[in-house]
Amino acid sequence: MKRRFSGNQNNGASYSVGIICAVLSAAVMAAALIFPKFYFLAYMGLVPLVCAVTDQRPAYKLQIGLLTGVLYYATALVWVYAFGVKLYSAAVLIEALAIMLFALCLPPKDAKLRYLFAPALWVAVKWLFSLFSFGFTYGSFAQITSGDTYLSQSAAYIGIWGIEYVICFFNVALADFISIRRVYPIVIALLLAAVCYQAGCIHTLKHPKEIIPEAMSYGDNRNSLSDVARYARNKQIPRMRFESRPKEDWAAYVSVVICLTAFCLKIAQKRS
């Protein structure tokens, strides 16, 4: 008797497809992180994973999500290996748990608030793990796309977690467009991305001497000014003013509230 791994397709072939999707997601996100010129791949990094785990059983989601996280962070955190195998293994596993939780709690395609909740879930999980694991969000979408000048500058208005939300929204919308040809989410995602780019462009014009470096994408805004100074020294910029401070973690707070509200509504619905 064959072991069941998913809800809709309970056979070995479906599990093989899930593994392939996990490898693809990990490879695309790793390529976007390792090769800065391919930062645009962040907009499709989660697409294979979302397509694979949507509307599947929890056990299937957990396994494919964990596999994706392990494969991705085994590449993204390879530099930690220099500090020892145990630390490297722990770092990979802890960071991989964030992607596993995202996959496990991803709402179904017919959920009314899927496109509000799914990106909020990603942001909330990543933010919480940045607080309680290693205190940074290495390999996040905000870091991957930090080479995009205008998108990075939009952090002055929406913060790095706002950027994280927009890119995750785009990934989920693109996954549904590919799998079920649902058009309106991808249109909204394109509009959100366009607004972010326009906001970044406006901010660049207002503050031409300001640079939001890659260091701003690690999720710790408390050291923002020192990060900017260090970036200036590394780039041999003698004097660089940081004219406006990026917004703090308000997008992460809102995402946590959305997730808690959705969780409470689900419990109330089951009891009624």
Order of alpha helices (4+ residues) and beta strands (2+ residues): alpha-alpha-alpha-alpha-alpha-alpha-alpha-alpha-alpha-alpha-alpha
